Amino acid sequence: MIDLEKKLLEVNPSLADKPGSNLFFKTIRHLFREKEINRFIAENQHLVGFAFLDKVLQHFNFTYQATAKSYDNIPAEGRVIIVANHPIGSLDGLALLKMVRSVRHDVKVVANELLSQIKPLESLLLPVEVMSGKAAFRVQLKSMIQVLENEQALIIFPAGEVSRVKPNGVRDGKWKTGFLKLARRTGSPVLPVFVNAKNSALFYSMSTIYKPLGTAMLVHEMFNKENKQLNIHVGKPIPVSELISSDLPDKRIAKLVKKQLYRLSGKNKLPLFNTIQTIVHPARRKALKTALYQAPLLGETDDGKKIFLYDYAADSPVIHEIGRLRELSFRSVEEGTGNSIDIDKYDSYYRHLVLWDDNDLEIVGAYRIGECAKIINDKGVAGLYSSTLFRFEEAFTDHLPEAIELGRSFVQPRYWGKRSLDYLWFGIGAYLRHNPNIKYLFGPLSLSQAYSRQPTELILSFYNLQFSAKQRMASAMKPFELTPQVLAIADEDFSGEYKTSFKRLNKKLKHYGVKVPTLYKQYSEICKPGGCQFIAFNIDAEFNYCIDSLILVDLEQMKEKRKKRYLGDISNENKNIEEKKTA
């Protein structure tokens, strides 16, 4: 329940001793409709969270309108800071919370301490102690960081108060810069949202005469919003890299983000910051499972995850989800296409190795497989994805009839560190058991531009030296050139025995806080010496300027231990897979 007198006395105990205090508190309770609000809370105390929020909006018959594009711009998962203007001071925040909830349930809003007294809403709010005058941002910073590090969405009204009339219309006052510090600290993109609404002319008149009087009228304004509707415009996310790279002071950056937000109300107005496309929303779980279960089951892991070989189908929820998770996973390591979904023309005739978690109804990860003999027969060598990155020599194309191209591999972030990449290799092994004619694997291994120049060169020079091609086999369309200085370091430190040289590489990389990418290590260590070749290095402008390393793996040179692990049975249960499917 709301107790305004108690709250005001906590902030300023001397009010109790002042003449006319009883009349003052009575007036405050009347202005804020304390009795009416508490009666509503009591009547609906069985409701909490979003159920209570819905009841509030139903009580006022207060609705919002937004375009399909605005819904699409709300990220369905992952950390994000949503910044919005605050035109009416109460119901706008609840309406925005409801809209975001329609896309994702893991959302909270930073709210003033008074609103936080409404216990049924407590689970949705992060209170800020505006009335106490404390350094609210510092006090609440820890809980805000926790929300974002849990990959949730956080709504912030940077003005910290309701909008007032300005010469250019109803506008927020100066924005506080805390959201910028929060974005940088947590690596969160900023999503601007413009709420198109306004209070009454009386409110703005009173605010102009005496600002606290306008504030006292906010509850009255809430009650006169019955049967009203506001419009919500959601922009595209501003990546945190834009905020980190700017040389402007934070006050100026906040002002520009605010300006970009208000531009959402107009047409064809260019943004002031570069934005990224929001990743498409997930496919429906039931449709995803139904479609996937039509595909051949290659195997099952010892913890029950299933490995399917899926072929493209138009409007397939599986292809949609693979493309969504690719972009999500690659962006997490500063790669990706920058598009809302990572799907290209090759997906329609390549095959897809999919690792499926039947408990959580999630695609854990996937590999794209190009069956070279078939592709070359239908489309020529130009039909291979790698041919867009590298020019193949005859010494390379001679291998293609007995090869498969692997690429676009990913494990979605929530499964990182859980053997998922290892499981995908079991899937590759299962595929190879069904296709014993395949003798070679090849494809581009990406190295994120998140690695700075020096560690990038150290890694590539190491693999160029330890696993160099036996002859000229291909050249890069846009070569990544290793500098003479790093080549000299490589000659001195990386030209010896593999394990010793690898330890030296790791020691150097430790100074930069990075490690060798898992796939680089996995491919290179799967074979005996000479079985894996790093052929050329290409700068991929279409994939956020990552470096692609073209590799070729000779399966006949696969180490016996790895061959037994990946080409043998996945688990004892796999002997009964067909029986399980028909049971």
N, C-alpha and C positions, 0 to 999 in steps of 0.2 A: 504493500500500500504506500501511497505518497503521503508524506508528512512534511509540508513545506515549513511550518514553524520550527520543527525540530532541525531541519536541514539548515535553515537560516541562522539558528542559534549556534549550531556547530561552527559555522563560519565566523559569526560575530556575536558572541555571548552577551555583549553589552546592550544589544537590542532589547533584552528582557527588562532592563531597568529604565528605559527611556519612556517619557510621558507619551501616552497614546499608543503604546505598543500593542495593546489588545485590539484596538481599532485597525491598526496597521496590519496585523496578522489576519484579521477577519477580511479585510479588503483584498489582501494577497490571495487568501483561500478562494474568495469569490472570483477574482480575475482569472485564476488558474483552474477554476471549476474542480477544485479538489474533491468535493463530495461526489460529484457526478462521475469523475474518473474512477474514484475508489469503488463506487457502486458497480461500475462496469467490470472492474478487475475482480470484485467479489463474485459477481454472477458468472464469470468465466474462468474462475481459478482452476478448474479442471483441465484447462488448455495451457500448453506451454510451447515456447519456440514458434515455429512457423504456423502451427495451428492457431495460436493466439494472435499472431500477426494477421493471418487471414481474417480472423473474426473482427479485428479492428477495422480493416479496410471494408469488410462487409457492412459493419455498423454504419459507416459513413457513406456507403455505396460509392466509394472512391476508387477510380480505376486509372489505368495508364494505357498508353498506346505506343507501340514501337514497331518498326519495320522488320521484316525477315532479316535484312542485312544487319540491323543492330543486334539481333539475337545471335547471328553467325559470328559477330565480332567478339562475343564473350567467350574467352577460353574455357573449354569444358573441364580442364584439369590443369594442375600445375600452379605454382605461385604467381600471383598477380596483384598489383596495387591498383584499385579502381578509384580514381579521383573524380569528384563531381561537384558541380555548383550546388548551392543550397537555397533555392528560391523561396520556399515557404516554411521551412524550419521544422517540420515534423513528418507529415505524411509523405513528403517527397522521399525521405530516407527509407521509410517502410516500403514504399512502392518500388524503389530501386532494389531493395533487399529481396523483395518478392520476385522481381524480374530475373535477377541473377540466380535465385534459387530454382527457377524453372529450367536453368541450364545445368547448374551444379548445386549440391547441397552444402558443400564445405565453405560457406561464406560467413564472415562476420563484419560488423560495421562499428567503427569508432564513434561513440556517442557520448553526450554530456552526462554528468553524474546524475542529474535529475531524472532523465529518461531511464537510467540504469536502475532506479528505484522500483520500476515496474518489473517485479520478479518474474512473471511469465515470459518476459523478453530477455531475461538475463543471459541465457545460453547463446544468444545471437549477438551480444554487444561486448565491446571492450570499452569500459568507462574511462572518460577523461575528466579530471577534476577541475573543470572550468571555474566553478563558483568559489573554490578554495584559493584560487590564485597560485597554486603550486606549479612547479615546472612539469606540467602534465606529460609532455612528450618523453622526458627522461624517465619518469616513473613508469610509464606504460610501454616504453621501448622494448623491454624484455618480452612482454606478452605478445606484442605485435610481431617481433622477430620470430617467436615460436610459431605463431599462426602461419607465417610465410614459409618457414623452414619445414613445416608440415605439409607444404605444397597446397595451401588453401588460398582462398581469395579474401582480400581485406579491402573494405570500402572506407575511404577517408574523405571528409569534407575539409579541404585545406584552409578555407576561410575561417573555420571555427565558429561561425555564427551565420545567421540568416542574411540573405541578400537585401540590399537597400536600393533606393532610387538613386541613380547617377545621371549625369548629363546625357549619357548614351544608353539609357534605359535601366532596367532592373539588373543589377550586377552584384557579384560578390565583392567584398572589400579585399584588402591585400591578403594574399595567400601566405600561410606559414610554409617554411621550407622543409619541415620534418619529413615529408613523404619522399623527398629526393634523397636524403640521408638513408632512409629506410630502404629505398630501392637499390642504392649502391651497395649497402651493407649485405643485403640478402640476394642480390642479383635478380631482382624482380622487374619485369616489364611494367610500364605504367599505362593503364587503360583510361583514356579520358571519356567522361560521360556528361552530356549536356541535358539538363532537365528543364524543359520549357514550361514554366508555370509562374504564377505571381500571386501575391496577397492582395488585399483590398486597398483601395485608394486611401481609406481612413488610416490603415496601418502605416502606409508610407508617409502620410501627413504627420501623424503623431511621432514617427521616428525622426522626421526632419526637425520637428519642434524640440523633442527631447528623446534621445535614443533609448534610454531605459524604459520609457513609457511604451515605445514600440515593442520592446522585448516582452513587457508585461502583457501585451495584447496577443502574443503568439498562440496561446491556447484558444483564445476567442477566434483567431484566424483558422485554427484547425477545425473548430466546430462549424465554421461557415463554408467548409469545403464539401459539405454533403452533396452527393450527386454530381461531383465535378470529375474532370479527367485531365491528366497532364500527359505530355509527350516526352518520351525519352529517346535520345539519339546517342548511340554508342559508336565511338570512333575505333580506329585500328590501334593496336598496342604500339607504344613507343618503346623500343628495346633499351635495356639498361645501358648498352654500349653508347647510345646517343647521349645519355646523361653523364657518363664517365668521361667521354672524349671532349665534352664542351669545356672551353676555357672561361666561360662566363661565370660570374658569381651566382650563387644559388638563388638569390632574390630575383635576379634577372631571368634565370632559367624557369623559376616558378611562374613568373609573369608571362613568359612565352607559352608554357604549358597551358596556363589559364586562357590565354588568347586563342590557342589552338582549339581548346574545348569549346569556346563560344563560336568559333568558326563552323562547328558541326551543325549549327542551325541554318547555315546558308548553303547554297548550291555552288559546286565547282570552285570552292575555295581551297587553295593548296595548303597542305599542312606546313607548319614551321619546323617540325622535326621529321626526320625520316621515320616511317612506320613499317611494321611487318604485318603480313597477313596472319590472321588467327587460324590456327590449325582446325580443320573440320571437326565436327562433333562425332562422337563414337557411333558405330553401327549398333543396332539393337541386338542384344545378346542372344535372344532366341533365334532370330533370323541368321545370325552369324554361326551359331552352332549347327543349325539345320543345314546350311549350305556347306559347311566344312565337312560334315559327316557324310556328304555325298562323294567325297574324294577318297582315293585309296589310302589306307592306313599302312604306313611303312613300319611302324614299330611303337613301342611304349616304354618309357623309362621306368626305372625301379621305384620311383615315387609317383607313378600314375600319369605322368604327362604323356600326351599322344603326339605322334609325328605323322603329319599328313603330307601328301604330294598333291597340291592343288593346281588346277588349270584355270586359266582366265575365263570368266563369263561376264557378259554385259550386265551392268548394274549390280554386280556381286557385292554383298556386304563384306565378304572376305577380302576382296581386292581393296575396297574402301578402307577397311580397318588396317590392312597392311600398309597402305599409303599414308594413313594418318599416323600410325605408330613409327614408321620410318622417319617422317618429318619431326615428330616429337623427340625421338631418340637422337637423331643427328643434330637437332638444335641444342640438345643438352650438352653437346661437346663442341658447340660453335661451328657446326657444319650445316647441312641442309640446303634445300633449294630456295627457301624463303617464301615458297608458295603455301597455300592452305593445305595441300596434300601432295605427297611425293609419288605421283603416278606418271609414267611416260609410255610411249608407244611400244617399248620393248616388253612391257608387262603383259601385253595381249598375246604374245607368242612365246614368251619364256615360261618356265614352270616355277612353282613356288613351294619351297619346303617350309612347312609351318609347324612350329612347336606350340601345342595347345594345352592350357591348364583347364581341365574340366571342372575343377572345384570352384574356381573364381570366374569361369567363363571368359578367359582372357587369352589372346594371342601373346605368348611370351616373347617370341622372336621369329624371324624368318630369314631364309636365303632365297635369292633368285638364281635359277639354274637355266643356262642356255645350252641346249643340245645342239652342238655346232654342226654336226653332219646334216641334220634336218634343216637348220636355219640357213646354212650355206647353199644347200640344194634348192631352197625356196627363194632366198633373197640375196645370195652371194655373201662374201665376207663383210660387205657393208651392212648386212643385217645384224652384225654383232655389236653390242653396246660399246665394247672396248675399242672398236675401230673408229669411234668418234674422238678418242683420246690419243690413240697411237697409230702410227703407220707401220703395218706389219711387213716384214721381209719374208722371203720364201722359206728361210730356215725356221720361221715361226709358223707360217701357214701349213707347213708339212705336218705339224702336230694336230691340226684342228679336226680332221675326220675322226680322231679317237679321243677328243677332248670335250669337256664341258666348261662353260664360263660360269664362274660364281661371282656374285656381287650383290650390292644393296643389302648386305647382311646387317641385322640389328638385333639387339635384345632390349626390350623397353625398360626404362629406368627403374621401375618398381621391382624388377627381377635381377638387377645388377648384383653381382657377387653371389649368385645362387646356382652355379653350375650350368646356367642356361646355354651359354655358348658351347660348352662341352656337349650338351644334349643335341644341339644343332649338328655337331660333328657326328654324333651317332646317326642322325638322320641322313647326312651325306653318305655315311657308311652303308646304311640300309639301301639308299638309292644305288650305290655302286654294286651292291650284291645283286640287285635286280638288273644291272647293266654292266656285266663283266667285260664288255668290249671297251669300256672307257679306261684309258691309260694315263690321261693328263688332266690336271685342273689348272685353270688360269683365271686371271681377272685383276681388276685394279683394287689395291688396298689404299684406303684414304688416311691421310695424316692431317689432322685439323689445323687450321690457321691459328687456333688458340695457342699452339706452340710458337714461341718466338723464333726468330731467324736462327739463332745459334744452336739451340737444341734440335731444331728441325734438320739443320745441316749435319749435326753430329749423328743423328739417327740414320739419315739417308746415306751418309758417307760410310758408316759402319756396315750397313746391308749391301751397299754397292761394292764394298771391298770383300766382305766375307762370303757373299752369295752372288758374285758377279756372273753375268751370262758368259757361256763358253764361246759364243760367237755373236756377231751382230744379228739381232733378231727383230728389233723394232726400234722406232724413235718416237719421241713425244711430239704431239702437235704444238704444245707450248711448253718447252723444256724448262725444268727447274735446274738452274746451274749451281753446282757446288763451287764455292770460292777456293782459290789456291791455298789460302791459310788453313781452312778446315781439312782439305785433302792432305795437307802436310801433317796435320794432327792425326788423321786417320792412318796414314802410312806408318807413323811412329807408334801409335797406341793400339790400333785395331787390326794389324796385319798378322798377328800371331795366332795361337790356338784359340778356338771359338770361346770357350768358357772364360778364359782369362781376359780376352778382349771384351767380352760382354760385361764382365764385372767392372772393367775400366770405363766402359760406356755408361753404365748405371751410376758410377761414382761421379762422373761429369754431369749427368742429367740431374742428379740430386741437388746440385747448386742452383738449378732453375726450378726446382719443385715439380718436376715432371718425370714420367716413366715411359718406357717403350710401350707403344700400343699393344694390347693383348694379341690381336690378330697377326701382327708382325712376328711376334715371338712364337705364336702357335704354328704358323705356316712354316717358318724357317726351321723349327725344331722337330717337325713331323717326319723329316726324311734324313737319310744318310747324307754325308757330304756330297755335294753335286746334284742332289735330288730336287732342290729348290733354287730357282734363279730369280734374281731381281734384275729386270731387263732395262727399264727406263722410268724416268720420273716426270710427271706432267702436272702443270698448274691447271686446276679445274675451275674455270670462272663461273660455270653453271652450278657449282656446288660450294658456294661461299669461299672460293679461292683455296680450297684444300689442295694438298699434294697427293696425286695418285701414283702409286708404285705398281707397275705392271709386273706380275710374278707368274712363273710357270712351275708347276709341281709335277714331278714324274712319280706316279704311284708305284711303279716297280721298285723305286728307291726308298719306299716308305719303311721306316724302322719297324722291325718285327713286333716290338712291344706296342707301338701305335696301331699297327695293322690288326693285331689281335684285339686291341681295345675297340677300335672303331668299325672294323669290317667283320668282327665276330658278332655273336648274338648280343642284342642290347640288354636283355635281361632274360632270366629263365622263363618269365611269363610270356615272352614273345612267341614261344613255340605254340602257344595256344591262342594267338590273336584271332585267327580265322574262326576258331571255335567260339570265342567270345562274341565276335560280330554276328554269328548266326544263331547264337543261343537265345 
